[in-house]
Amino acid sequence: MRPYRHYRLRIGIGILAISLLLGWQVAAQSSLTQAQIEQSNYVQACGSCHLALPAEVMPSQTWQRLLLDNNHYGQQIPLPTGVPLQLAWNYLKQNSKSLLTRESVPFRLADSRYFKALHLQVDFPRPVRVTSCVDCHLGTDQGNFATLKPEWQ
């Protein structure tokens, strides 16, 4: 009977080890999932009407005011509320920067120092607008602004 007891012990330790590994993997996935949920919620809220800009191109103060003002560039829009608002704000707050002291809050891309810093050597042929991003970037509909079209590389 003794070998049988060692067999059960080995199986028990194996099951415990697999359970711990799966638990760690689920925990790692849940942290990624939270960020993905927040970004997806932001894209749904803003991207249903226009291109959802990357959070990095505007400071958090701009995003905060935009999320709280239903007069959106001259258009009356329904604002997200409750959980959708909190998810969108979490994504924007964590992925944008703050303004410098005495810096005014930009509401246009061309006025944002973050946008300018990301486009240092770009000579724009037309005024910069939200719709201009698709002229140079591939995959903007999936939130990919890192990949440039071949003629801009």
NUROKE-521198 format. One record per residue: residue in three letters; x, y, z of N, C-alpha, C, O, CB in turn. Coordinates in steps of 0.1 Angstrom, whole numbers, plus 5000, padded with zeros to 4 digits. Atoms other than C-alpha are relative to their C-alpha. Glycine has a CB too. Example, Ala and Ser with C-alpha at 12.3 -4.5 7.8 and 13.67 -1.06 7.14 Angstrom:
<'Ala' <5009 4988 5000> <5123 4955 5078> <5009 5012 5000> <5019 5012 5007> <4990 5000 5012>>;
<'Ser' <4991 4989 5000> <5137 4989 5071> <4992 5011 5008> <4997 5022 5009> <5004 5005 4986>>;
% end
This chain:
<'Met' <5008 4988 5000> <5000 5000 5000> <5008 5013 5000> <5004 5023 4996> <4991 5000 5012>>;
<'Arg' <4991 4988 5000> <5029 5023 5005> <5002 5006 4987> <5001 5019 4986> <5013 4996 5007>>;
<'Pro' <4998 4993 5013> <5037 5029 4968> <4987 5007 4995> <4989 5018 4989> <5004 4989 4990>>;
<'Tyr' <5013 4993 5004> <5000 5038 4963> <4999 5014 5006> <4995 5023 5000> <4988 4991 5003>>;
<'Arg' <5000 4988 4993> <5003 5065 4989> <5009 5011 4993> <5005 5022 4992> <5004 4998 5015>>;
<'His' <4991 4991 5007> <5033 5081 4971> <4995 5004 4987> <4997 5016 4983> <5014 4993 4999>>;
<'Tyr' <5006 4997 5013> <5015 5079 4938> <4989 5011 5002> <4989 5021 4994> <4993 4988 4994>>;
<'Arg' <5011 4990 4997> <4985 5099 4953> <5007 5013 5004> <5002 5024 5000> <4991 4995 5011>>;
<'Leu' <4993 4988 4996> <5010 5124 4969> <5005 5007 4987> <5004 5019 4986> <5011 4997 5010>>;
<'Arg' <4994 4994 5012> <5027 5130 4935> <4989 5006 4992> <4991 5017 4986> <5008 4989 4992>>;
<'Ile' <5011 4994 5008> <4994 5135 4917> <4994 5012 5007> <4991 5022 5000> <4988 4989 4999>>;
<'Gly' <5005 4988 4993> <4982 5159 4944> <5009 5012 4999> <5005 5023 4997> <4999 4997 5015>>;
<'Ile' <4990 4989 5002> <5014 5179 4942> <5000 5005 4985> <5000 5018 4983> <5015 4996 5003>>;
<'Gly' <5001 4996 5014> <5011 5180 4904> <4988 5008 4997> <4988 5018 4990> <5000 4987 4991>>;
<'Ile' <5012 4992 5002> <4975 5192 4905> <5002 5013 5007> <4997 5023 5001> <4988 4992 5006>>;
<'Leu' <4998 4987 4994> <4985 5219 4930> <5009 5009 4992> <5006 5021 4991> <5006 4997 5014>>;
<'Ala' <4991 4991 5008> <5013 5231 4908> <4993 5005 4988> <4995 5017 4984> <5013 4991 4996>>;
<'Ile' <5008 4996 5012> <4991 5232 4877> <4990 5011 5004> <4988 5021 4997> <4993 4988 4994>>;
<'Ser' <5010 4990 4996> <4964 5251 4897> <5007 5013 5003> <5002 5024 4999> <4993 4995 5013>>;
<'Leu' <4993 4987 4997> <4990 5277 4909> <5004 5007 4987> <5002 5019 4986> <5012 4997 5009>>;
<'Leu' <4996 4994 5013> <5003 5282 4874> <4989 5006 4992> <4990 5017 4987> <5007 4989 4991>>;
<'Leu' <5011 4995 5007> <4969 5286 4859> <4994 5012 5007> <4990 5022 5001> <4989 4989 5000>>;
<'Gly' <5004 4988 4993> <4960 5310 4887> <5008 5012 4997> <5002 5023 4995> <5000 4997 5015>>;
<'Trp' <4991 4989 5004> <4990 5332 4879> <4997 5005 4986> <4997 5017 4984> <5014 4996 5002>>;
<'Gln' <5002 4997 5014> <4982 5331 4842> <4986 5008 5000> <4986 5018 4993> <4999 4988 4991>>;
<'Val' <5013 4993 5000> <4945 5342 4849> <5002 5014 5006> <4996 5023 5001> <4990 4992 5008>>;
<'Ala' <4998 4987 4994> <4957 5370 4872> <5007 5009 4990> <5004 5021 4989> <5008 4998 5013>>;
<'Ala' <4993 4991 5010> <4981 5383 4845> <4991 5004 4989> <4991 5015 4984> <5012 4992 4994>>;
<'Gln' <5009 4997 5010> <4954 5381 4819> <4989 5010 5004> <4985 5019 4997> <4993 4988 4994>>;
<'Ser' <5010 4991 4995> <4929 5399 4841> <5005 5015 5000> <4998 5024 4998> <4995 4996 5013>>;
<'Ser' <4995 4987 5000> <4952 5429 4844> <5001 5006 4986> <4999 5018 4984> <5014 5001 5007>>;
<'Leu' <5000 4996 5013> <4957 5431 4807> <4985 5002 4995> <4983 5012 4988> <5006 4990 4990>>;
<'Thr' <5013 4999 5004> <4920 5426 4802> <4994 5014 5005> <4986 5020 4998> <4991 4989 5005>>;
<'Gln' <5005 4987 4995> <4912 5457 4824> <5004 5011 4991> <4996 5020 4988> <5005 5002 5015>>;
<'Ala' <4995 4990 5008> <4934 5479 4803> <4993 4999 4986> <4989 5010 4980> <5015 4999 4998>>;
<'Gln' <5007 5001 5013> <4918 5465 4771> <4986 5004 5001> <4981 5010 4991> <5001 4985 4995>>;
<'Ile' <5014 4996 4998> <4883 5470 4785> <4999 5015 5000> <4990 5021 4994> <4994 4994 5013>>;
<'Glu' <5000 4985 4999> <4891 5506 4793> <5002 5006 4986> <4995 5016 4983> <5010 5005 5010>>;
<'Gln' <4997 4995 5013> <4906 5513 4759> <4988 4997 4990> <4984 5006 4983> <5013 4994 4994>>;
<'Ser' <5011 5004 5009> <4878 5495 4741> <4987 5009 5003> <4980 5013 4994> <4996 4985 5002>>;
<'Asn' <5011 4991 4996> <4852 5515 4760> <5002 5014 4995> <4992 5020 4990> <4998 5000 5016>>;
<'Tyr' <4997 4986 5005> <4869 5548 4751> <4998 5000 4985> <4991 5009 4980> <5014 5004 5003>>;
<'Val' <5002 5001 5015> <4870 5537 4714> <4986 4999 4996> <4981 5006 4987> <5008 4988 4994>>;
<'Gln' <5015 5001 5003> <4833 5528 4715> <4994 5013 5002> <4985 5018 4994> <4994 4989 5009>>;
<'Ala' <5007 4987 4997> <4823 5561 4731> <5004 5010 4990> <4995 5018 4986> <5004 5004 5014>>;
<'Cys' <4996 4990 5009> <4843 5583 4709> <5001 4996 4985> <4998 5004 4976> <5014 5006 5005>>;
<'Gly' <4998 5005 5014> <4850 5562 4678> <4988 4997 4993> <4988 4994 4981> <5009 4988 5001>>;
<'Ser' <5012 5002 5007> <4814 5558 4670> <4996 5012 4991> <4989 5010 4981> <4988 4997 5010>>;
<'Cys' <5002 4988 5008> <4813 5593 4656> <5012 5005 4992> <5010 5010 4981> <4996 5012 5009>>;
<'His' <4988 4996 5007> <4849 5600 4646> <5011 4991 5005> <5010 4982 5013> <5003 5015 5003>>;
<'Leu' <4988 5008 4997> <4884 5585 4648> <5003 5003 5015> <5004 5014 5019> <5012 5005 4991>>;
<'Ala' <4997 4999 4986> <4892 5578 4685> <5016 5003 5000> <5023 4994 4998> <4996 4988 5008>>;
<'Leu' <4986 4997 5000> <4925 5596 4689> <5008 4993 5011> <5001 4989 5022> <5002 5015 5002>>;
<'Pro' <4993 5005 4989> <4953 5581 4710> <5000 5009 5012> <5001 5021 5010> <5015 4996 4995>>;
<'Ala' <5000 4992 4989> <4952 5593 4745> <5013 5009 5002> <5012 5020 5007> <4999 4992 5013>>;
<'Glu' <4988 4993 4999> <4988 5604 4742> <5001 5014 4993> <5010 5022 4997> <5011 4992 4995>>;
<'Val' <4998 4988 5008> <4982 5633 4718> <4994 5012 5007> <4996 5024 5003> <4993 4998 4987>>;
<'Met' <5006 4989 4993> <4962 5654 4743> <5003 4998 5015> <5005 4987 5020> <4985 5002 4998>>;
<'Pro' <4997 5001 4986> <4969 5662 4780> <4987 4995 5007> <4976 4996 5002> <5004 5013 5006>>;
<'Ser' <5011 5005 4993> <4946 5647 4806> <4989 5010 5003> <4978 5007 5004> <5004 4993 5014>>;
<'Gln' <5010 4989 4998> <4930 5681 4813> <4991 5002 4988> <4979 5005 4990> <5008 5013 5003>>;
<'Thr' <5009 4999 5012> <4917 5682 4777> <4990 4989 5001> <4978 4991 4999> <5009 4999 4987>>;
<'Trp' <5010 5012 5000> <4902 5647 4780> <4990 5002 5011> <4978 4998 5008> <5008 4987 5002>>;
<'Gln' <5010 4998 4989> <4886 5655 4813> <4989 5010 4996> <4977 5007 4999> <5007 5004 5013>>;
<'Arg' <5010 4990 5004> <4869 5686 4800> <4991 4994 4989> <4979 4997 4989> <5007 5013 4995>>;
<'Leu' <5008 5006 5011> <4858 5667 4768> <4990 4990 5005> <4979 4989 5000> <5009 4994 4990>>;
<'Leu' <5009 5010 4994> <4843 5639 4789> <4988 5006 5008> <4978 4999 5011> <5007 4990 5008>>;
<'Leu' <5010 4993 4991> <4823 5664 4810> <4991 5010 4993> <4982 5015 4999> <5006 5006 5012>>;
<'Asp' <5007 4989 5007> <4810 5688 4784> <4993 4994 4987> <4999 4990 4978> <5010 5011 4995>>;
<'Asn' <5008 5006 5011> <4782 5677 4761> <5000 5009 4987> <4994 5005 4977> <4986 4997 5004>>;
<'Asn' <4998 4991 5011> <4789 5707 4738> <5014 4996 4994> <5024 5002 4998> <4999 5015 5003>>;
<'His' <4988 5006 5006> <4815 5688 4717> <5003 5007 4987> <4998 5002 4976> <4999 4985 4999>>;
<'Tyr' <4996 4993 5012> <4831 5712 4692> <4988 5005 4992> <4987 5003 4980> <5009 4990 4991>>;
<'Gly' <5011 4994 5006> <4798 5728 4685> <4988 4990 4998> <4977 4994 4993> <5003 5005 4987>>;
<'Gln' <5011 5010 5001> <4777 5696 4685> <4996 4995 5014> <5004 4993 5023> <5006 4987 4992>>;
<'Gln' <5005 5005 4988> <4755 5685 4713> <5000 4984 5000> <4994 4978 4991> <4985 5005 5003>>;
<'Ile' <4998 5014 5000> <4764 5649 4722> <4995 4994 5013> <4996 5000 5023> <5014 4996 4996>>;
<'Pro' <5003 5007 4988> <4752 5623 4747> <5014 4996 5006> <5022 4990 5000> <4991 4988 4998>>;
<'Leu' <4988 5003 4994> <4780 5619 4772> <4999 4986 5007> <4988 4982 5011> <5004 5011 5011>>;
<'Pro' <5000 5013 4993> <4790 5585 4787> <4998 5004 5015> <5002 5014 5020> <5013 4992 4998>>;
<'Thr' <5002 4998 4986> <4779 5582 4823> <5003 4987 5008> <5005 4976 5001> <4985 5004 5003>>;
<'Gly' <4998 5012 4992> <4785 5557 4852> <5013 4993 4996> <5023 4999 4995> <4988 4991 4999>>;
<'Val' <4988 5009 5002> <4808 5528 4845> <5007 5003 4986> <5019 5004 4986> <4996 4985 5000>>;
<'Pro' <4993 4997 5012> <4814 5536 4808> <5008 5013 5001> <5019 5014 4995> <4990 5002 4989>>;
<'Leu' <4992 4988 4998> <4825 5571 4818> <5013 4997 5008> <5024 5002 5004> <4992 5011 5007>>;
<'Gln' <4989 5003 4992> <4848 5558 4845> <5011 4992 4992> <5023 4994 4994> <4996 4992 5012>>;
<'Leu' <4990 5008 5008> <4864 5532 4821> <5007 5009 4990> <5019 5008 4989> <4992 4989 4993>>;
<'Ala' <4994 4991 5010> <4870 5558 4794> <5010 5009 5007> <5021 5011 5002> <4989 5008 4992>>;
<'Trp' <4991 4991 4993> <4885 5582 4819> <5012 4993 5006> <5023 4999 5005> <4992 5007 5012>>;
<'Asn' <4988 5008 4996> <4908 5555 4834> <5010 4999 4989> <5022 5000 4991> <4995 4987 5006>>;
<'Tyr' <4991 5002 5011> <4922 5548 4800> <5007 5013 4996> <5019 5014 4995> <4992 4994 4987>>;
<'Leu' <4995 4987 5004> <4926 5585 4791> <5010 5005 5010> <5021 5010 5007> <4989 5010 4997>>;
<'Lys' <4991 4994 4989> <4941 5595 4825> <5013 4992 5000> <5024 4998 5002> <4993 4998 5013>>;
<'Gln' <4988 5008 4999> <4966 5566 4825> <5009 5001 4987> <5021 4998 4988> <4997 4986 5002>>;
<'Asn' <4992 4999 5012> <4978 5572 4789> <5002 5014 4995> <5008 5015 4984> <4993 4992 4989>>;
<'Ser' <4997 4986 5004> <4979 5610 4787> <5009 5006 5010> <5012 5000 5021> <4987 5008 4998>>;
<'Lys' <4991 4993 4991> <5002 5635 4803> <4993 5012 5006> <4982 5016 5002> <5013 5004 4993>>;
<'Ser' <5005 4988 4994> <4996 5666 4824> <5006 5012 4993> <5016 5011 4986> <5003 5001 5015>>;
<'Leu' <4995 4987 5005> <5000 5702 4814> <5012 5005 5008> <5013 5002 5020> <4989 5010 4999>>;
<'Leu' <4990 4993 4992> <5030 5723 4824> <4993 5011 5007> <4982 5015 5004> <5011 5005 4990>>;
<'Thr' <5005 4989 4993> <5025 5751 4848> <4998 5012 4990> <5006 5015 4982> <5009 5004 5012>>;
<'Arg' <5004 4988 5008> <5007 5781 4831> <4998 4996 4985> <4996 5005 4977> <5011 5010 5001>>;
<'Glu' <5003 5004 5014> <5002 5760 4799> <4985 5000 4998> <4978 4995 5007> <5006 4987 4997>>;
<'Ser' <5015 5000 5003> <4967 5765 4784> <4996 4986 4995> <5003 4979 4989> <4996 5011 4990>>;
<'Val' <5005 5013 5004> <4945 5735 4778> <4997 5000 4985> <4988 5008 4981> <4987 4997 5008>>;
<'Pro' <5002 5000 5014> <4946 5727 4741> <4987 4991 4997> <4985 4981 5003> <5012 4994 4992>>;
<'Phe' <5011 5007 5004> <4914 5716 4724> <5000 4996 4985> <4991 4989 4980> <4987 5008 5002>>;
<'Arg' <4998 5004 5014> <4927 5712 4689> <5014 4993 4999> <5023 4997 5006> <5000 5013 4990>>;
<'Leu' <4988 5007 5001> <4954 5688 4678> <5012 5009 4997> <5023 5007 5003> <4999 4990 4988>>;
<'Ala' <4989 4991 5004> <4976 5715 4662> <5005 5008 5012> <5016 5013 5011> <4995 5010 4989>>;
<'Asp' <4996 4992 4989> <4977 5733 4696> <5006 4991 5011> <5011 4997 5021> <4988 5007 5006>>;
<'Ser' <4995 5009 4990> <4988 5702 4716> <5015 4998 4999> <5020 4994 4989> <4993 4987 5000>>;
<'Arg' <4985 5002 5001> <5025 5702 4725> <5003 4985 4999> <5014 4981 4994> <5007 5006 5012>>;
<'Tyr' <4997 5014 5001> <5022 5664 4728> <4999 4995 4986> <5007 4987 4981> <4990 4992 5009>>;
<'Phe' <5001 5003 5014> <5009 5661 4693> <5012 5005 4992> <5017 4998 4984> <4987 5006 4994>>;
<'Lys' <4988 4994 5007> <5037 5684 4681> <5012 4992 5003> <5020 4990 4994> <5002 5015 5004>>;
<'Ala' <4988 5008 4996> <5063 5663 4700> <5000 4987 4992> <5011 4982 4989> <5001 4998 5015>>;
<'Leu' <5001 5012 5007> <5051 5632 4683> <5001 5001 4985> <5004 4992 4978> <4986 4993 5003>>;
<'His' <4999 4997 5014> <5052 5649 4649> <5011 5010 4997> <5008 5019 4989> <4986 5004 4994>>;
<'Leu' <4989 4989 5000> <5085 5669 4652> <5004 5003 4985> <5004 5015 4982> <5012 4995 5007>>;
<'Gln' <4995 4997 5013> <5096 5666 4616> <4990 4998 4989> <4993 4996 4977> <5012 4991 4997>>;
<'Val' <5011 5002 5009> <5062 5664 4599> <4996 5014 4995> <4993 5023 5003> <4988 4992 5006>>;
<'Asp' <5005 4988 5006> <5053 5692 4575> <4986 4997 4994> <4985 4990 4984> <5010 5005 4988>>;
<'Phe' <5014 5003 5004> <5015 5690 4572> <4996 5008 4988> <4997 5020 4988> <4991 5002 5012>>;
<'Pro' <5004 4993 5012> <5002 5699 4537> <4987 5008 5002> <4984 5017 4995> <4999 4991 4989>>;
<'Arg' <5013 4993 4997> <4968 5709 4552> <4999 5002 5015> <5007 4996 5023> <4988 4991 4995>>;
<'Pro' <5002 4999 4986> <4956 5720 4586> <4997 4987 5007> <4990 4978 5001> <4988 5010 5003>>;
<'Val' <5002 5013 4993> <4956 5692 4611> <4986 4999 5006> <4981 5008 5013> <5011 4999 5012>>;
<'Arg' <5014 5003 4995> <4922 5677 4619> <5000 4985 5005> <5009 4978 5002> <4989 5003 4989>>;
<'Val' <5001 5014 4996> <4911 5644 4635> <5000 4991 4988> <5005 4980 4989> <4987 4999 5008>>;
<'Thr' <5001 5008 5012> <4904 5631 4600> <5013 4999 4993> <5015 4991 4984> <4989 5005 4991>>;
<'Ser' <4987 5000 5007> <4940 5639 4589> <5008 4987 5003> <5017 4984 4996> <5008 5012 5004>>;
<'Cys' <4992 5011 4996> <4954 5609 4608> <5001 4988 4990> <5011 4982 4988> <4995 4994 5013>>;
<'Val' <5000 5011 5009> <4943 5584 4582> <5008 5003 4987> <5011 4993 4980> <4985 4997 4995>>;
<'Asp' <4992 4997 5012> <4963 5602 4555> <5014 4994 5001> <5020 4990 4991> <5002 5016 4999>>;
<'Cys' <4986 5005 4998> <4996 5590 4571> <5001 4987 5007> <5010 4979 5004> <5008 5010 5007>>;
<'His' <4999 5012 4991> <4988 5562 4595> <4991 4989 4995> <4980 4991 4992> <4996 5003 5014>>;
<'Leu' <5007 5013 5003> <4978 5526 4586> <4993 4995 5013> <4998 4997 5024> <5009 4989 4994>>;
<'Gly' <5006 5007 4989> <4954 5508 4609> <4993 5010 5011> <4991 5005 5022> <5010 4992 5007>>;
<'Thr' <5006 4991 4990> <4938 5539 4626> <4987 4995 5005> <4983 4998 5016> <4999 5014 4994>>;
<'Asp' <5013 5006 4996> <4905 5521 4626> <5001 4990 5011> <4991 4987 5018> <4992 4995 4988>>;
<'Gln' <4998 5010 4989> <4920 5495 4650> <5008 5007 5011> <5013 5000 5020> <5008 4988 4994>>;
<'Gly' <4993 4993 4990> <4937 5522 4671> <5015 4999 4998> <5023 5002 5008> <4997 4994 5013>>;
<'Asn' <4985 5001 5003> <4972 5516 4655> <5004 5013 4993> <5002 5014 4981> <5003 4987 4991>>;
<'Phe' <4994 4988 5005> <4989 5549 4650> <5015 4999 4998> <5021 5009 4993> <4996 5012 5008>>;
<'Ala' <4986 5001 5001> <5024 5536 4651> <5005 4996 4986> <5016 4999 4982> <5005 4989 5009>>;
<'Thr' <4996 5004 5013> <5024 5522 4616> <4997 5011 4989> <4986 5015 4988> <4994 4987 4996>>;
<'Leu' <5001 4990 5010> <5030 5547 4588> <4998 4994 4986> <5002 4983 4984> <5012 5010 5000>>;
<'Lys' <5002 5005 5014> <5019 5543 4552> <5014 5001 4993> <5022 5009 4997> <4990 5009 4992>>;
<'Pro' <4987 5001 5006> <5049 5534 4530> <5006 5014 4995> <5017 5016 4996> <5000 4991 4988>>;
<'Glu' <4995 4987 5005> <5051 5569 4514> <5004 5010 5011> <5011 5020 5008> <4989 5007 4991>>;
<'Trp' <4996 4991 4989> <5056 5585 4548> <5011 4994 5009> <5016 5000 5018> <4988 5002 5010>>;
<'Gln' <4990 5007 4992> <5082 5560 4562> <5014 5006 4997> <5024 5002 5003> <5000 4985 4998>>;
% end
